[in-house]
Amino acid sequence: MRTRHRALSALAMASLVALLLAACSAGDEENPTEAATQEAPPSQDPADATPQERVEAYLDSFDAAAAHGWPDTSYNAEYLSPELAKKPDADDAKNKDSGVTFEGKRGLSQWTTVKEADTSTVVEFCQDTSKQRVIQGGKDVGETEAADVGKFALTRSSPTEAWYISEMEFYPEGTTCADHFAQPED
């Protein structure tokens, strides 16, 4: 819990510094006050993000780290519960040591909320990794895992806190998005 607060405090401080720097350098030579009074777009507070946005941000952060050889895995603590973050940290360290990277874009669609409460929720989604490739030693060694249907549980301390992924599960191979998300016939 303390790590989350430190991470959120650091994020808030970084946002404030960036905003101040942008305000100081935003003026132009012809009309410095006009440009300086334009407001920068607000950065999204993690507490305002939906469960879907938090999962998407986590997977985007994973893909960015994977593309660069996992130089920084702090994103695990930013998006995952402390209990869950331990395993991905260890997996990322193994991947870093092996020199594995991922290339390509992950597709996410068909978001469905399975269970929902003020401080817990479960979402399912379709994941398309067909455009992602595993690279090792500069050579393409194949596709990333082909888990098609994801099911993530998220929790938070209170309705005003950020969501953290507390469980990540992918349905067994062979479970297709088309079958899983098919609408029952009337």
PyMOL commands that place a pseudoatom at each C-alpha (Angstrom):
pseudoatom trace, name=CA, resn=MET, resi=1, chain=A, elem=C, hetatm=0, pos=[0.000, 0.000, 0.000]
pseudoatom trace, name=CA, resn=ARG, resi=2, chain=A, elem=C, hetatm=0, pos=[2.826, 2.378, 0.892]
pseudoatom trace, name=CA, resn=THR, resi=3, chain=A, elem=C, hetatm=0, pos=[4.471, 1.678, -2.511]
pseudoatom trace, name=CA, resn=ARG, resi=4, chain=A, elem=C, hetatm=0, pos=[1.268, 2.627, -4.329]
pseudoatom trace, name=CA, resn=HIS, resi=5, chain=A, elem=C, hetatm=0, pos=[1.038, 5.909, -2.453]
pseudoatom trace, name=CA, resn=ARG, resi=6, chain=A, elem=C, hetatm=0, pos=[4.689, 6.684, -3.195]
pseudoatom trace, name=CA, resn=ALA, resi=7, chain=A, elem=C, hetatm=0, pos=[4.165, 5.825, -6.858]
pseudoatom trace, name=CA, resn=LEU, resi=8, chain=A, elem=C, hetatm=0, pos=[1.060, 8.006, -7.041]
pseudoatom trace, name=CA, resn=SER, resi=9, chain=A, elem=C, hetatm=0, pos=[2.864, 10.836, -5.226]
pseudoatom trace, name=CA, resn=ALA, resi=10, chain=A, elem=C, hetatm=0, pos=[5.784, 10.578, -7.631]
pseudoatom trace, name=CA, resn=LEU, resi=11, chain=A, elem=C, hetatm=0, pos=[3.379, 10.614, -10.581]
pseudoatom trace, name=CA, resn=ALA, resi=12, chain=A, elem=C, hetatm=0, pos=[1.604, 13.670, -9.209]
pseudoatom trace, name=CA, resn=MET, resi=13, chain=A, elem=C, hetatm=0, pos=[4.919, 15.468, -8.596]
pseudoatom trace, name=CA, resn=ALA, resi=14, chain=A, elem=C, hetatm=0, pos=[6.177, 14.610, -12.087]
pseudoatom trace, name=CA, resn=SER, resi=15, chain=A, elem=C, hetatm=0, pos=[2.924, 15.903, -13.591]
pseudoatom trace, name=CA, resn=LEU, resi=16, chain=A, elem=C, hetatm=0, pos=[3.207, 19.140, -11.614]
pseudoatom trace, name=CA, resn=VAL, resi=17, chain=A, elem=C, hetatm=0, pos=[6.822, 19.689, -12.673]
pseudoatom trace, name=CA, resn=ALA, resi=18, chain=A, elem=C, hetatm=0, pos=[5.949, 18.953, -16.316]
pseudoatom trace, name=CA, resn=LEU, resi=19, chain=A, elem=C, hetatm=0, pos=[3.036, 21.381, -16.154]
pseudoatom trace, name=CA, resn=LEU, resi=20, chain=A, elem=C, hetatm=0, pos=[5.227, 24.099, -14.629]
pseudoatom trace, name=CA, resn=LEU, resi=21, chain=A, elem=C, hetatm=0, pos=[7.955, 23.554, -17.231]
pseudoatom trace, name=CA, resn=ALA, resi=22, chain=A, elem=C, hetatm=0, pos=[5.393, 23.642, -20.020]
pseudoatom trace, name=CA, resn=ALA, resi=23, chain=A, elem=C, hetatm=0, pos=[3.929, 26.881, -18.669]
pseudoatom trace, name=CA, resn=CYS, resi=24, chain=A, elem=C, hetatm=0, pos=[7.380, 28.484, -18.437]
pseudoatom trace, name=CA, resn=SER, resi=25, chain=A, elem=C, hetatm=0, pos=[8.344, 27.545, -21.979]
pseudoatom trace, name=CA, resn=ALA, resi=26, chain=A, elem=C, hetatm=0, pos=[4.924, 27.960, -23.622]
pseudoatom trace, name=CA, resn=GLY, resi=27, chain=A, elem=C, hetatm=0, pos=[5.201, 31.674, -24.364]
pseudoatom trace, name=CA, resn=ASP, resi=28, chain=A, elem=C, hetatm=0, pos=[6.091, 32.800, -27.853]
pseudoatom trace, name=CA, resn=GLU, resi=29, chain=A, elem=C, hetatm=0, pos=[8.209, 35.829, -28.674]
pseudoatom trace, name=CA, resn=GLU, resi=30, chain=A, elem=C, hetatm=0, pos=[5.396, 37.868, -30.273]
pseudoatom trace, name=CA, resn=ASN, resi=31, chain=A, elem=C, hetatm=0, pos=[2.782, 37.401, -27.544]
pseudoatom trace, name=CA, resn=PRO, resi=32, chain=A, elem=C, hetatm=0, pos=[4.265, 35.603, -24.538]
pseudoatom trace, name=CA, resn=THR, resi=33, chain=A, elem=C, hetatm=0, pos=[1.235, 35.974, -22.252]
pseudoatom trace, name=CA, resn=GLU, resi=34, chain=A, elem=C, hetatm=0, pos=[-1.250, 34.509, -24.734]
pseudoatom trace, name=CA, resn=ALA, resi=35, chain=A, elem=C, hetatm=0, pos=[0.657, 31.254, -25.207]
pseudoatom trace, name=CA, resn=ALA, resi=36, chain=A, elem=C, hetatm=0, pos=[1.495, 30.977, -21.510]
pseudoatom trace, name=CA, resn=THR, resi=37, chain=A, elem=C, hetatm=0, pos=[-2.190, 31.191, -20.519]
pseudoatom trace, name=CA, resn=GLN, resi=38, chain=A, elem=C, hetatm=0, pos=[-3.189, 28.212, -22.682]
pseudoatom trace, name=CA, resn=GLU, resi=39, chain=A, elem=C, hetatm=0, pos=[-3.822, 25.284, -20.383]
pseudoatom trace, name=CA, resn=ALA, resi=40, chain=A, elem=C, hetatm=0, pos=[-2.079, 21.992, -20.897]
pseudoatom trace, name=CA, resn=PRO, resi=41, chain=A, elem=C, hetatm=0, pos=[-4.418, 19.027, -21.156]
pseudoatom trace, name=CA, resn=PRO, resi=42, chain=A, elem=C, hetatm=0, pos=[-4.920, 17.494, -17.712]
pseudoatom trace, name=CA, resn=SER, resi=43, chain=A, elem=C, hetatm=0, pos=[-3.160, 14.209, -17.096]
pseudoatom trace, name=CA, resn=GLN, resi=44, chain=A, elem=C, hetatm=0, pos=[-5.501, 11.443, -16.047]
pseudoatom trace, name=CA, resn=ASP, resi=45, chain=A, elem=C, hetatm=0, pos=[-5.414, 10.580, -12.375]
pseudoatom trace, name=CA, resn=PRO, resi=46, chain=A, elem=C, hetatm=0, pos=[-5.148, 6.775, -12.003]
pseudoatom trace, name=CA, resn=ALA, resi=47, chain=A, elem=C, hetatm=0, pos=[-8.128, 6.931, -9.621]
pseudoatom trace, name=CA, resn=ASP, resi=48, chain=A, elem=C, hetatm=0, pos=[-10.269, 8.262, -12.492]
pseudoatom trace, name=CA, resn=ALA, resi=49, chain=A, elem=C, hetatm=0, pos=[-9.375, 5.426, -14.892]
pseudoatom trace, name=CA, resn=THR, resi=50, chain=A, elem=C, hetatm=0, pos=[-11.894, 2.679, -15.525]
pseudoatom trace, name=CA, resn=PRO, resi=51, chain=A, elem=C, hetatm=0, pos=[-10.935, -0.970, -15.041]
pseudoatom trace, name=CA, resn=GLN, resi=52, chain=A, elem=C, hetatm=0, pos=[-10.695, -1.346, -18.831]
pseudoatom trace, name=CA, resn=GLU, resi=53, chain=A, elem=C, hetatm=0, pos=[-8.373, 1.678, -19.061]
pseudoatom trace, name=CA, resn=ARG, resi=54, chain=A, elem=C, hetatm=0, pos=[-6.169, 0.287, -16.284]
pseudoatom trace, name=CA, resn=VAL, resi=55, chain=A, elem=C, hetatm=0, pos=[-5.877, -3.118, -18.008]
pseudoatom trace, name=CA, resn=GLU, resi=56, chain=A, elem=C, hetatm=0, pos=[-5.156, -1.457, -21.359]
pseudoatom trace, name=CA, resn=ALA, resi=57, chain=A, elem=C, hetatm=0, pos=[-2.511, 0.780, -19.764]
pseudoatom trace, name=CA, resn=TYR, resi=58, chain=A, elem=C, hetatm=0, pos=[-0.899, -2.223, -18.054]
pseudoatom trace, name=CA, resn=LEU, resi=59, chain=A, elem=C, hetatm=0, pos=[-0.735, -4.243, -21.270]
pseudoatom trace, name=CA, resn=ASP, resi=60, chain=A, elem=C, hetatm=0, pos=[0.578, -1.192, -23.191]
pseudoatom trace, name=CA, resn=SER, resi=61, chain=A, elem=C, hetatm=0, pos=[3.275, -0.742, -20.516]
pseudoatom trace, name=CA, resn=PHE, resi=62, chain=A, elem=C, hetatm=0, pos=[4.142, -4.444, -20.708]
pseudoatom trace, name=CA, resn=ASP, resi=63, chain=A, elem=C, hetatm=0, pos=[4.453, -4.248, -24.505]
pseudoatom trace, name=CA, resn=ALA, resi=64, chain=A, elem=C, hetatm=0, pos=[6.623, -1.105, -24.291]
pseudoatom trace, name=CA, resn=ALA, resi=65, chain=A, elem=C, hetatm=0, pos=[8.938, -2.771, -21.753]
pseudoatom trace, name=CA, resn=ALA, resi=66, chain=A, elem=C, hetatm=0, pos=[9.031, -5.970, -23.830]
pseudoatom trace, name=CA, resn=ALA, resi=67, chain=A, elem=C, hetatm=0, pos=[9.958, -4.036, -26.975]
pseudoatom trace, name=CA, resn=HIS, resi=68, chain=A, elem=C, hetatm=0, pos=[13.019, -2.581, -25.220]
pseudoatom trace, name=CA, resn=GLY, resi=69, chain=A, elem=C, hetatm=0, pos=[14.188, -5.696, -23.362]
pseudoatom trace, name=CA, resn=TRP, resi=70, chain=A, elem=C, hetatm=0, pos=[12.506, -5.004, -20.018]
pseudoatom trace, name=CA, resn=PRO, resi=71, chain=A, elem=C, hetatm=0, pos=[14.877, -2.245, -18.795]
pseudoatom trace, name=CA, resn=ASP, resi=72, chain=A, elem=C, hetatm=0, pos=[12.313, -1.040, -16.255]
pseudoatom trace, name=CA, resn=THR, resi=73, chain=A, elem=C, hetatm=0, pos=[9.521, -3.133, -14.768]
pseudoatom trace, name=CA, resn=SER, resi=74, chain=A, elem=C, hetatm=0, pos=[8.111, -0.553, -12.367]
pseudoatom trace, name=CA, resn=TYR, resi=75, chain=A, elem=C, hetatm=0, pos=[4.873, -0.691, -14.358]
pseudoatom trace, name=CA, resn=ASN, resi=76, chain=A, elem=C, hetatm=0, pos=[4.048, -3.949, -12.530]
pseudoatom trace, name=CA, resn=ALA, resi=77, chain=A, elem=C, hetatm=0, pos=[3.811, -2.074, -9.209]
pseudoatom trace, name=CA, resn=GLU, resi=78, chain=A, elem=C, hetatm=0, pos=[1.860, 0.717, -10.881]
pseudoatom trace, name=CA, resn=TYR, resi=79, chain=A, elem=C, hetatm=0, pos=[-0.917, -1.545, -12.186]
pseudoatom trace, name=CA, resn=LEU, resi=80, chain=A, elem=C, hetatm=0, pos=[-0.786, -4.812, -10.229]
pseudoatom trace, name=CA, resn=SER, resi=81, chain=A, elem=C, hetatm=0, pos=[-1.588, -5.605, -6.615]
pseudoatom trace, name=CA, resn=PRO, resi=82, chain=A, elem=C, hetatm=0, pos=[1.609, -6.119, -4.565]
pseudoatom trace, name=CA, resn=GLU, resi=83, chain=A, elem=C, hetatm=0, pos=[0.907, -9.856, -4.244]
pseudoatom trace, name=CA, resn=LEU, resi=84, chain=A, elem=C, hetatm=0, pos=[0.440, -10.281, -7.998]
pseudoatom trace, name=CA, resn=ALA, resi=85, chain=A, elem=C, hetatm=0, pos=[3.385, -8.073, -9.075]
pseudoatom trace, name=CA, resn=LYS, resi=86, chain=A, elem=C, hetatm=0, pos=[6.007, -10.492, -7.697]
pseudoatom trace, name=CA, resn=LYS, resi=87, chain=A, elem=C, hetatm=0, pos=[5.552, -13.144, -10.401]
pseudoatom trace, name=CA, resn=PRO, resi=88, chain=A, elem=C, hetatm=0, pos=[5.546, -10.755, -13.396]
pseudoatom trace, name=CA, resn=ASP, resi=89, chain=A, elem=C, hetatm=0, pos=[8.651, -9.039, -11.946]
pseudoatom trace, name=CA, resn=ALA, resi=90, chain=A, elem=C, hetatm=0, pos=[10.422, -12.416, -11.835]
pseudoatom trace, name=CA, resn=ASP, resi=91, chain=A, elem=C, hetatm=0, pos=[9.210, -13.319, -15.349]
pseudoatom trace, name=CA, resn=ASP, resi=92, chain=A, elem=C, hetatm=0, pos=[10.365, -9.942, -16.707]
pseudoatom trace, name=CA, resn=ALA, resi=93, chain=A, elem=C, hetatm=0, pos=[13.801, -10.451, -15.125]
pseudoatom trace, name=CA, resn=LYS, resi=94, chain=A, elem=C, hetatm=0, pos=[14.100, -13.872, -16.830]
pseudoatom trace, name=CA, resn=ASN, resi=95, chain=A, elem=C, hetatm=0, pos=[13.064, -12.361, -20.164]
pseudoatom trace, name=CA, resn=LYS, resi=96, chain=A, elem=C, hetatm=0, pos=[15.589, -9.542, -19.728]
pseudoatom trace, name=CA, resn=ASP, resi=97, chain=A, elem=C, hetatm=0, pos=[18.376, -12.029, -18.966]
pseudoatom trace, name=CA, resn=SER, resi=98, chain=A, elem=C, hetatm=0, pos=[17.473, -14.128, -22.020]
pseudoatom trace, name=CA, resn=GLY, resi=99, chain=A, elem=C, hetatm=0, pos=[17.523, -11.127, -24.370]
pseudoatom trace, name=CA, resn=VAL, resi=100, chain=A, elem=C, hetatm=0, pos=[13.943, -11.713, -25.520]
pseudoatom trace, name=CA, resn=THR, resi=101, chain=A, elem=C, hetatm=0, pos=[11.941, -8.767, -26.839]
pseudoatom trace, name=CA, resn=PHE, resi=102, chain=A, elem=C, hetatm=0, pos=[8.497, -8.465, -28.400]
pseudoatom trace, name=CA, resn=GLU, resi=103, chain=A, elem=C, hetatm=0, pos=[7.627, -6.494, -31.502]
pseudoatom trace, name=CA, resn=GLY, resi=104, chain=A, elem=C, hetatm=0, pos=[4.244, -5.541, -32.870]
pseudoatom trace, name=CA, resn=LYS, resi=105, chain=A, elem=C, hetatm=0, pos=[0.894, -4.344, -31.622]
pseudoatom trace, name=CA, resn=ARG, resi=106, chain=A, elem=C, hetatm=0, pos=[-1.538, -6.222, -29.401]
pseudoatom trace, name=CA, resn=GLY, resi=107, chain=A, elem=C, hetatm=0, pos=[-5.229, -5.816, -30.231]
pseudoatom trace, name=CA, resn=LEU, resi=108, chain=A, elem=C, hetatm=0, pos=[-7.844, -5.675, -27.463]
pseudoatom trace, name=CA, resn=SER, resi=109, chain=A, elem=C, hetatm=0, pos=[-11.601, -5.765, -28.028]
pseudoatom trace, name=CA, resn=GLN, resi=110, chain=A, elem=C, hetatm=0, pos=[-14.963, -7.099, -26.836]
pseudoatom trace, name=CA, resn=TRP, resi=111, chain=A, elem=C, hetatm=0, pos=[-14.674, -5.755, -23.294]
pseudoatom trace, name=CA, resn=THR, resi=112, chain=A, elem=C, hetatm=0, pos=[-17.252, -7.264, -20.973]
pseudoatom trace, name=CA, resn=THR, resi=113, chain=A, elem=C, hetatm=0, pos=[-17.783, -6.634, -17.277]
pseudoatom trace, name=CA, resn=VAL, resi=114, chain=A, elem=C, hetatm=0, pos=[-18.562, -9.975, -15.640]
pseudoatom trace, name=CA, resn=LYS, resi=115, chain=A, elem=C, hetatm=0, pos=[-18.892, -8.791, -12.027]
pseudoatom trace, name=CA, resn=GLU, resi=116, chain=A, elem=C, hetatm=0, pos=[-18.959, -5.273, -10.685]
pseudoatom trace, name=CA, resn=ALA, resi=117, chain=A, elem=C, hetatm=0, pos=[-18.950, -3.685, -7.230]
pseudoatom trace, name=CA, resn=ASP, resi=118, chain=A, elem=C, hetatm=0, pos=[-17.548, -0.482, -5.721]
pseudoatom trace, name=CA, resn=THR, resi=119, chain=A, elem=C, hetatm=0, pos=[-14.180, -2.016, -4.843]
pseudoatom trace, name=CA, resn=SER, resi=120, chain=A, elem=C, hetatm=0, pos=[-13.949, -5.104, -7.063]
pseudoatom trace, name=CA, resn=THR, resi=121, chain=A, elem=C, hetatm=0, pos=[-14.710, -6.008, -10.634]
pseudoatom trace, name=CA, resn=VAL, resi=122, chain=A, elem=C, hetatm=0, pos=[-13.974, -8.715, -13.184]
pseudoatom trace, name=CA, resn=VAL, resi=123, chain=A, elem=C, hetatm=0, pos=[-13.547, -7.916, -16.877]
pseudoatom trace, name=CA, resn=GLU, resi=124, chain=A, elem=C, hetatm=0, pos=[-13.122, -10.178, -19.871]
pseudoatom trace, name=CA, resn=PHE, resi=125, chain=A, elem=C, hetatm=0, pos=[-11.739, -9.178, -23.241]
pseudoatom trace, name=CA, resn=CYS, resi=126, chain=A, elem=C, hetatm=0, pos=[-10.474, -10.533, -26.526]
pseudoatom trace, name=CA, resn=GLN, resi=127, chain=A, elem=C, hetatm=0, pos=[-6.727, -10.270, -27.078]
pseudoatom trace, name=CA, resn=ASP, resi=128, chain=A, elem=C, hetatm=0, pos=[-5.251, -10.548, -30.571]
pseudoatom trace, name=CA, resn=THR, resi=129, chain=A, elem=C, hetatm=0, pos=[-1.480, -11.077, -30.460]
pseudoatom trace, name=CA, resn=SER, resi=130, chain=A, elem=C, hetatm=0, pos=[-1.190, -12.289, -34.061]
pseudoatom trace, name=CA, resn=LYS, resi=131, chain=A, elem=C, hetatm=0, pos=[0.800, -9.164, -34.996]
pseudoatom trace, name=CA, resn=GLN, resi=132, chain=A, elem=C, hetatm=0, pos=[3.298, -9.583, -32.152]
pseudoatom trace, name=CA, resn=ARG, resi=133, chain=A, elem=C, hetatm=0, pos=[6.546, -11.441, -32.699]
pseudoatom trace, name=CA, resn=VAL, resi=134, chain=A, elem=C, hetatm=0, pos=[9.139, -12.749, -30.238]
pseudoatom trace, name=CA, resn=ILE, resi=135, chain=A, elem=C, hetatm=0, pos=[12.671, -11.614, -31.078]
pseudoatom trace, name=CA, resn=GLN, resi=136, chain=A, elem=C, hetatm=0, pos=[15.770, -13.179, -29.529]
pseudoatom trace, name=CA, resn=GLY, resi=137, chain=A, elem=C, hetatm=0, pos=[19.304, -12.356, -30.557]
pseudoatom trace, name=CA, resn=GLY, resi=138, chain=A, elem=C, hetatm=0, pos=[17.941, -10.247, -33.397]
pseudoatom trace, name=CA, resn=LYS, resi=139, chain=A, elem=C, hetatm=0, pos=[16.055, -13.214, -34.873]
pseudoatom trace, name=CA, resn=ASP, resi=140, chain=A, elem=C, hetatm=0, pos=[12.307, -13.737, -35.132]
pseudoatom trace, name=CA, resn=VAL, resi=141, chain=A, elem=C, hetatm=0, pos=[11.526, -16.863, -33.099]
pseudoatom trace, name=CA, resn=GLY, resi=142, chain=A, elem=C, hetatm=0, pos=[7.740, -16.872, -33.497]
pseudoatom trace, name=CA, resn=GLU, resi=143, chain=A, elem=C, hetatm=0, pos=[4.491, -15.441, -32.243]
pseudoatom trace, name=CA, resn=THR, resi=144, chain=A, elem=C, hetatm=0, pos=[3.861, -14.367, -28.687]
pseudoatom trace, name=CA, resn=GLU, resi=145, chain=A, elem=C, hetatm=0, pos=[1.471, -16.471, -26.609]
pseudoatom trace, name=CA, resn=ALA, resi=146, chain=A, elem=C, hetatm=0, pos=[-1.815, -16.870, -28.430]
pseudoatom trace, name=CA, resn=ALA, resi=147, chain=A, elem=C, hetatm=0, pos=[-4.152, -16.511, -25.442]
pseudoatom trace, name=CA, resn=ASP, resi=148, chain=A, elem=C, hetatm=0, pos=[-7.314, -15.144, -26.982]
pseudoatom trace, name=CA, resn=VAL, resi=149, chain=A, elem=C, hetatm=0, pos=[-9.704, -14.505, -24.075]
pseudoatom trace, name=CA, resn=GLY, resi=150, chain=A, elem=C, hetatm=0, pos=[-8.487, -12.724, -20.950]
pseudoatom trace, name=CA, resn=LYS, resi=151, chain=A, elem=C, hetatm=0, pos=[-10.224, -12.528, -17.585]
pseudoatom trace, name=CA, resn=PHE, resi=152, chain=A, elem=C, hetatm=0, pos=[-8.789, -10.013, -15.099]
pseudoatom trace, name=CA, resn=ALA, resi=153, chain=A, elem=C, hetatm=0, pos=[-10.028, -9.215, -11.596]
pseudoatom trace, name=CA, resn=LEU, resi=154, chain=A, elem=C, hetatm=0, pos=[-9.376, -5.715, -10.284]
pseudoatom trace, name=CA, resn=THR, resi=155, chain=A, elem=C, hetatm=0, pos=[-9.695, -4.336, -6.773]
pseudoatom trace, name=CA, resn=ARG, resi=156, chain=A, elem=C, hetatm=0, pos=[-9.293, -1.024, -5.012]
pseudoatom trace, name=CA, resn=SER, resi=157, chain=A, elem=C, hetatm=0, pos=[-9.328, 0.123, -1.392]
pseudoatom trace, name=CA, resn=SER, resi=158, chain=A, elem=C, hetatm=0, pos=[-12.237, 2.523, -1.842]
pseudoatom trace, name=CA, resn=PRO, resi=159, chain=A, elem=C, hetatm=0, pos=[-14.357, 3.971, -4.666]
pseudoatom trace, name=CA, resn=THR, resi=160, chain=A, elem=C, hetatm=0, pos=[-11.999, 6.977, -4.820]
pseudoatom trace, name=CA, resn=GLU, resi=161, chain=A, elem=C, hetatm=0, pos=[-8.786, 4.918, -5.224]
pseudoatom trace, name=CA, resn=ALA, resi=162, chain=A, elem=C, hetatm=0, pos=[-7.196, 3.525, -8.396]
pseudoatom trace, name=CA, resn=TRP, resi=163, chain=A, elem=C, hetatm=0, pos=[-7.976, 0.023, -9.639]
pseudoatom trace, name=CA, resn=TYR, resi=164, chain=A, elem=C, hetatm=0, pos=[-5.202, -2.594, -9.339]
pseudoatom trace, name=CA, resn=ILE, resi=165, chain=A, elem=C, hetatm=0, pos=[-5.179, -5.880, -11.218]
pseudoatom trace, name=CA, resn=SER, resi=166, chain=A, elem=C, hetatm=0, pos=[-5.356, -8.621, -8.597]
pseudoatom trace, name=CA, resn=GLU, resi=167, chain=A, elem=C, hetatm=0, pos=[-5.803, -11.675, -10.850]
pseudoatom trace, name=CA, resn=MET, resi=168, chain=A, elem=C, hetatm=0, pos=[-4.853, -12.325, -14.479]
pseudoatom trace, name=CA, resn=GLU, resi=169, chain=A, elem=C, hetatm=0, pos=[-6.147, -15.366, -16.266]
pseudoatom trace, name=CA, resn=PHE, resi=170, chain=A, elem=C, hetatm=0, pos=[-6.353, -16.433, -19.879]
pseudoatom trace, name=CA, resn=TYR, resi=171, chain=A, elem=C, hetatm=0, pos=[-8.790, -19.104, -20.950]
pseudoatom trace, name=CA, resn=PRO, resi=172, chain=A, elem=C, hetatm=0, pos=[-7.296, -22.389, -22.198]
pseudoatom trace, name=CA, resn=GLU, resi=173, chain=A, elem=C, hetatm=0, pos=[-5.889, -22.549, -25.718]
pseudoatom trace, name=CA, resn=GLY, resi=174, chain=A, elem=C, hetatm=0, pos=[-8.688, -23.240, -28.139]
pseudoatom trace, name=CA, resn=THR, resi=175, chain=A, elem=C, hetatm=0, pos=[-11.143, -20.885, -26.418]
pseudoatom trace, name=CA, resn=THR, resi=176, chain=A, elem=C, hetatm=0, pos=[-11.934, -18.483, -29.222]
pseudoatom trace, name=CA, resn=CYS, resi=177, chain=A, elem=C, hetatm=0, pos=[-13.227, -14.953, -28.889]
pseudoatom trace, name=CA, resn=ALA, resi=178, chain=A, elem=C, hetatm=0, pos=[-15.994, -15.692, -31.369]
pseudoatom trace, name=CA, resn=ASP, resi=179, chain=A, elem=C, hetatm=0, pos=[-17.308, -18.620, -29.320]
pseudoatom trace, name=CA, resn=HIS, resi=180, chain=A, elem=C, hetatm=0, pos=[-16.744, -17.061, -25.900]
pseudoatom trace, name=CA, resn=PHE, resi=181, chain=A, elem=C, hetatm=0, pos=[-18.389, -13.730, -26.702]
pseudoatom trace, name=CA, resn=ALA, resi=182, chain=A, elem=C, hetatm=0, pos=[-21.139, -15.135, -28.946]
pseudoatom trace, name=CA, resn=GLN, resi=183, chain=A, elem=C, hetatm=0, pos=[-24.578, -13.819, -28.120]
pseudoatom trace, name=CA, resn=PRO, resi=184, chain=A, elem=C, hetatm=0, pos=[-27.002, -16.593, -27.155]
pseudoatom trace, name=CA, resn=GLU, resi=185, chain=A, elem=C, hetatm=0, pos=[-29.783, -17.079, -29.633]
pseudoatom trace, name=CA, resn=ASP, resi=186, chain=A, elem=C, hetatm=0, pos=[-33.253, -16.104, -28.449]
for i in range(1, 186): cmd.bond("trace and resi %d" % i, "trace and resi %d" % (i + 1))
show_as sticks, trace
zoom trace
